[in-house]
Amino acid sequence: MSTIIYPSPIFGPVHSRRLGISLGINLMPADGKVCSFDCIYCECGFNADHRPSLPIPTRDEVAEKLEQTLQRMTAEGQLPDVLTFAGNGEPTCHPHFAEIIGDTIRLRNQYCPQAKVCVLSNSTMIHRQSVHDALMQVDDNILKLDTVDPLYINKVDRPNSHYNVNAIIDRMKAFNGHIIIQTMFMRGQYQGESVDNTSEQYVAPWLDVVRQIKPQQVMVYTIDRETPAHGLEKASREQLDAIRDRVIAAGIPCTASY
Protein backbone atom coordinates (compact mmCIF):
# COMPACT_ATOMS: atom_id res chain seq x y z
CA MET A 1 0.00 0.00 0.00
CA SER A 2 1.65 3.18 -1.21
CA THR A 3 1.66 6.32 0.89
CA ILE A 4 3.38 9.67 0.90
CA ILE A 5 3.93 11.17 4.33
CA TYR A 6 5.31 14.68 4.00
CA PRO A 7 7.89 16.32 6.27
CA SER A 8 6.59 19.00 8.60
CA PRO A 9 6.26 21.89 8.67
CA ILE A 10 8.04 22.66 5.35
CA PHE A 11 8.61 20.33 2.39
CA GLY A 12 9.82 20.67 -1.15
CA PRO A 13 9.93 22.60 -3.31
CA VAL A 14 8.07 20.22 -5.60
CA HIS A 15 6.70 20.61 -9.11
CA SER A 16 2.90 20.72 -9.01
CA ARG A 17 0.78 19.79 -12.04
CA ARG A 18 -1.47 22.75 -11.34
CA LEU A 19 0.60 25.28 -9.40
CA GLY A 20 4.20 25.29 -10.70
CA ILE A 21 7.21 25.27 -8.32
CA SER A 22 5.54 24.85 -4.97
CA LEU A 23 7.03 25.12 -1.49
CA GLY A 24 4.82 23.02 0.76
CA ILE A 25 3.62 23.95 4.22
CA ASN A 26 2.37 20.97 6.23
CA LEU A 27 0.51 21.87 9.42
CA MET A 28 0.04 18.24 10.42
CA PRO A 29 2.51 15.94 12.25
CA ALA A 30 5.58 14.80 10.32
CA ASP A 31 5.02 11.08 11.04
CA GLY A 32 1.36 10.56 10.23
CA LYS A 33 -1.93 11.80 8.87
CA VAL A 34 -4.62 13.92 10.50
CA CYS A 35 -7.61 14.74 8.31
CA SER A 36 -11.32 15.41 8.54
CA PHE A 37 -11.75 13.28 5.39
CA ASP A 38 -10.49 9.74 4.78
CA CYS A 39 -10.56 9.73 0.98
CA ILE A 40 -10.14 6.38 -0.71
CA TYR A 41 -7.84 7.98 -3.31
CA CYS A 42 -5.60 9.92 -0.88
CA GLU A 43 -1.88 9.67 -1.66
CA CYS A 44 -1.19 9.83 2.09
CA GLY A 45 -3.12 6.61 2.72
CA PHE A 46 -5.98 5.83 5.06
CA ASN A 47 -6.16 7.71 8.36
CA ALA A 48 -6.19 4.53 10.47
CA ASP A 49 -2.97 3.27 8.91
CA HIS A 50 -0.94 6.36 9.76
CA ARG A 51 -1.75 7.52 13.26
CA PRO A 52 0.90 10.06 14.25
CA SER A 53 2.90 10.06 17.47
CA LEU A 54 4.36 13.54 17.01
CA PRO A 55 2.43 16.75 17.76
CA ILE A 56 1.33 19.25 15.16
CA PRO A 57 3.89 22.03 14.55
CA THR A 58 3.40 25.23 16.52
CA ARG A 59 2.79 28.57 14.91
CA ASP A 60 6.31 29.70 15.83
CA GLU A 61 7.86 26.54 14.38
CA VAL A 62 6.08 27.05 11.08
CA ALA A 63 7.20 30.67 10.78
CA GLU A 64 10.79 29.89 11.79
CA LYS A 65 11.19 26.98 9.36
CA LEU A 66 9.51 28.87 6.55
CA GLU A 67 11.78 31.87 6.97
CA GLN A 68 14.88 29.67 7.09
CA THR A 69 13.83 27.92 3.89
CA LEU A 70 13.03 31.16 2.07
CA GLN A 71 16.39 32.60 3.12
CA ARG A 72 18.14 29.53 1.70
CA MET A 73 16.16 29.64 -1.53
CA THR A 74 16.91 33.34 -1.91
CA ALA A 75 20.64 32.65 -1.54
CA GLU A 76 20.37 29.87 -4.14
CA GLY A 77 18.44 32.08 -6.55
CA GLN A 78 15.51 29.66 -6.69
CA LEU A 79 12.32 31.21 -5.40
CA PRO A 80 8.96 29.40 -5.41
CA ASP A 81 6.00 30.24 -7.60
CA VAL A 82 3.66 29.42 -4.75
CA LEU A 83 3.62 28.69 -1.02
CA THR A 84 1.15 25.84 -0.72
CA PHE A 85 -0.63 24.68 2.42
CA ALA A 86 -1.07 20.94 1.92
CA GLY A 87 0.59 17.83 3.35
CA ASN A 88 -0.61 15.06 5.66
CA GLY A 89 -4.21 16.12 6.15
CA GLU A 90 -6.47 19.13 6.36
CA PRO A 91 -4.52 22.36 7.04
CA THR A 92 -7.50 24.37 8.28
CA CYS A 93 -7.84 21.95 11.21
CA HIS A 94 -4.79 23.56 12.83
CA PRO A 95 -5.99 25.66 15.81
CA HIS A 96 -3.78 28.59 14.73
CA PHE A 97 -4.43 28.34 11.01
CA ALA A 98 -5.51 31.97 10.68
CA GLU A 99 -2.46 33.32 12.48
CA ILE A 100 -0.15 31.10 10.42
CA ILE A 101 -1.68 32.47 7.23
CA GLY A 102 -0.88 35.98 8.46
CA ASP A 103 2.72 34.99 9.23
CA THR A 104 3.09 33.36 5.81
CA ILE A 105 1.80 36.39 3.94
CA ARG A 106 4.26 38.59 5.85
CA LEU A 107 7.20 36.33 5.00
CA ARG A 108 6.07 36.00 1.38
CA ASN A 109 5.98 39.77 1.06
CA GLN A 110 9.48 40.01 2.52
CA TYR A 111 11.26 37.25 0.59
CA CYS A 112 9.30 36.39 -2.55
CA PRO A 113 6.57 38.96 -3.19
CA GLN A 114 5.83 37.53 -6.63
CA ALA A 115 4.83 34.15 -5.16
CA LYS A 116 1.24 33.24 -4.43
CA VAL A 117 -0.04 31.85 -1.15
CA CYS A 118 -2.27 28.87 -1.83
CA VAL A 119 -4.39 26.68 0.43
CA LEU A 120 -5.61 23.23 -0.61
CA SER A 121 -8.58 22.42 1.61
CA ASN A 122 -11.37 19.86 1.71
CA SER A 123 -13.80 22.64 2.79
CA THR A 124 -14.87 21.01 6.06
CA MET A 125 -13.79 23.95 8.24
CA ILE A 126 -14.98 26.88 6.13
CA HIS A 127 -17.93 27.39 8.50
CA ARG A 128 -15.43 28.78 11.03
CA GLN A 129 -15.29 32.55 10.65
CA SER A 130 -11.55 32.69 11.36
CA VAL A 131 -10.90 30.14 8.61
CA HIS A 132 -13.15 31.98 6.16
CA ASP A 133 -11.43 35.29 6.89
CA ALA A 134 -7.96 33.76 6.52
CA LEU A 135 -8.86 32.14 3.20
CA MET A 136 -10.10 35.49 1.94
CA GLN A 137 -6.52 36.78 2.39
CA VAL A 138 -4.73 34.11 0.35
CA ASP A 139 -4.20 34.30 -3.40
CA ASP A 140 -5.55 30.87 -4.28
CA ASN A 141 -8.32 29.55 -2.05
CA ILE A 142 -8.67 26.04 -3.51
CA LEU A 143 -11.61 24.16 -2.03
CA LYS A 144 -12.66 20.59 -2.75
CA LEU A 145 -16.09 19.68 -4.09
CA ASP A 146 -15.89 16.19 -5.61
CA THR A 147 -19.65 15.91 -6.08
CA VAL A 148 -22.92 17.19 -4.67
CA ASP A 149 -24.22 13.68 -4.01
CA PRO A 150 -24.17 12.88 -0.26
CA LEU A 151 -24.00 9.12 -0.81
CA TYR A 152 -20.95 9.47 -3.05
CA ILE A 153 -19.27 11.80 -0.54
CA ASN A 154 -19.77 9.29 2.26
CA LYS A 155 -18.47 6.44 0.08
CA VAL A 156 -15.43 8.19 -1.42
CA ASP A 157 -14.45 11.23 0.67
CA ARG A 158 -15.60 9.57 3.90
CA PRO A 159 -15.93 12.54 6.30
CA ASN A 160 -15.15 11.66 9.91
CA SER A 161 -17.92 13.91 11.23
CA HIS A 162 -21.30 15.11 9.97
CA TYR A 163 -20.91 16.63 6.50
CA ASN A 164 -23.77 18.64 5.01
CA VAL A 165 -22.96 19.30 1.38
CA ASN A 166 -25.67 21.97 1.08
CA ALA A 167 -24.16 23.87 4.02
CA ILE A 168 -20.72 23.58 2.41
CA ILE A 169 -22.10 24.98 -0.84
CA ASP A 170 -23.65 27.94 1.00
CA ARG A 171 -20.32 28.68 2.69
CA MET A 172 -18.56 28.47 -0.68
CA LYS A 173 -20.95 31.07 -2.04
CA ALA A 174 -19.99 33.32 0.89
CA PHE A 175 -16.51 33.77 -0.60
CA ASN A 176 -18.16 35.90 -3.30
CA GLY A 177 -16.06 34.41 -6.08
CA HIS A 178 -12.75 34.34 -4.19
CA ILE A 179 -12.60 30.57 -4.53
CA ILE A 180 -11.15 27.95 -6.86
CA ILE A 181 -13.12 24.71 -6.91
CA GLN A 182 -11.09 21.50 -7.17
CA THR A 183 -12.83 18.28 -8.19
CA MET A 184 -11.47 14.75 -8.46
CA PHE A 185 -13.03 12.71 -11.25
CA MET A 186 -12.34 8.99 -11.43
CA ARG A 187 -13.73 5.63 -12.40
CA GLY A 188 -13.54 2.10 -11.03
CA GLN A 189 -14.93 0.33 -7.98
CA TYR A 190 -14.43 0.24 -4.24
CA GLN A 191 -15.77 -2.60 -2.07
CA GLY A 192 -17.87 -3.82 -4.96
CA GLU A 193 -19.52 -0.46 -5.68
CA SER A 194 -18.92 1.96 -8.53
CA VAL A 195 -17.05 5.18 -7.72
CA ASP A 196 -17.41 6.61 -11.23
CA ASN A 197 -18.45 10.27 -10.98
CA THR A 198 -17.83 11.11 -14.65
CA SER A 199 -21.38 10.31 -15.81
CA GLU A 200 -24.15 12.83 -16.42
CA GLN A 201 -25.79 11.69 -13.16
CA TYR A 202 -22.95 13.36 -11.26
CA VAL A 203 -21.59 15.97 -13.65
CA ALA A 204 -24.82 17.85 -14.40
CA PRO A 205 -25.82 18.57 -10.74
CA TRP A 206 -22.20 19.42 -9.90
CA LEU A 207 -22.03 21.87 -12.80
CA ASP A 208 -25.30 23.52 -11.72
CA VAL A 209 -23.82 24.13 -8.26
CA VAL A 210 -20.54 25.41 -9.72
CA ARG A 211 -22.56 28.00 -11.66
CA GLN A 212 -24.26 29.07 -8.43
CA ILE A 213 -20.97 29.40 -6.51
CA LYS A 214 -19.41 31.47 -9.33
CA PRO A 215 -15.78 30.61 -8.56
CA GLN A 216 -12.88 32.44 -10.19
CA GLN A 217 -11.68 29.11 -11.57
CA VAL A 218 -12.32 25.36 -11.52
CA MET A 219 -9.64 22.65 -11.49
CA VAL A 220 -10.69 19.17 -12.57
CA TYR A 221 -8.19 16.38 -12.16
CA THR A 222 -7.86 12.64 -11.79
CA ILE A 223 -5.74 10.08 -9.96
CA ASP A 224 -2.02 10.70 -10.43
CA ARG A 225 -0.38 8.47 -7.81
CA GLU A 226 -1.01 5.06 -6.29
CA THR A 227 -4.07 5.01 -4.04
CA PRO A 228 -4.68 3.15 -0.76
CA ALA A 229 -7.89 1.63 -2.14
CA HIS A 230 -7.61 -0.88 -4.96
CA GLY A 231 -9.84 -0.90 -8.02
CA LEU A 232 -9.78 2.86 -8.67
CA GLU A 233 -9.15 4.06 -12.21
CA LYS A 234 -8.18 7.34 -13.80
CA ALA A 235 -10.80 9.32 -15.66
CA SER A 236 -9.84 9.50 -19.30
CA ARG A 237 -8.39 12.60 -20.95
CA GLU A 238 -11.50 12.76 -23.13
CA GLN A 239 -13.80 12.71 -20.10
CA LEU A 240 -11.87 15.44 -18.28
CA ASP A 241 -11.68 17.58 -21.42
CA ALA A 242 -15.43 17.27 -21.93
CA ILE A 243 -16.14 18.33 -18.34
CA ARG A 244 -13.62 21.17 -18.60
CA ASP A 245 -15.24 22.43 -21.79
CA ARG A 246 -18.69 22.47 -20.17
CA VAL A 247 -17.37 24.59 -17.31
CA ILE A 248 -15.72 26.99 -19.75
CA ALA A 249 -18.98 27.17 -21.75
CA ALA A 250 -20.65 28.28 -18.50
CA GLY A 251 -18.28 31.27 -18.45
CA ILE A 252 -15.89 29.96 -15.78
CA PRO A 253 -12.15 29.37 -16.43
CA CYS A 254 -11.26 25.72 -16.01
CA THR A 255 -8.17 23.55 -16.29
CA ALA A 256 -7.87 19.77 -16.54
CA SER A 257 -4.95 17.76 -15.12
CA TYR A 258 -4.54 14.18 -16.25
Number of C-alpha atoms within 10 A of each C-alpha: 11 13 16 15 18 23 19 21 24 25 19 14 21 13 13 12 13 13 15 13 20 25 26 25 27 24 31 29 23 21 17 24 24 24 19 21 23 22 22 21 23 23 20 25 24 22 21 11 13 16 13 16 10 11 12 21 17 16 19 11 14 20 21 13 16 23 18 12 18 20 15 13 16 14 10 9 9 12 22 24 19 24 26 24 23 22 27 27 27 24 24 29 17 17 14 15 18 20 13 19 22 15 18 20 19 13 16 21 12 11 15 19 14 12 19 20 23 23 25 21 23 22 23 24 18 22 15 11 11 16 21 20 13 19 26 15 16 19 17 22 25 24 22 18 22 22 24 22 15 14 11 17 19 16 17 19 21 17 17 12 9 9 16 12 17 13 13 18 17 13 19 26 18 15 18 13 14 21 24 22 24 22 19 20 26 22 19 16 15 16 10 8 10 14 20 19 20 20 12 11 11 17 17 16 13 19 18 13 16 22 13 13 22 21 22 17 21 24 20 21 23 20 19 13 13 17 21 19 17 14 15 20 18 18 20 15 14 10 15 23 18 14 23 22 17 16 22 15 11 14 13 17 16 22 18 20 16 16
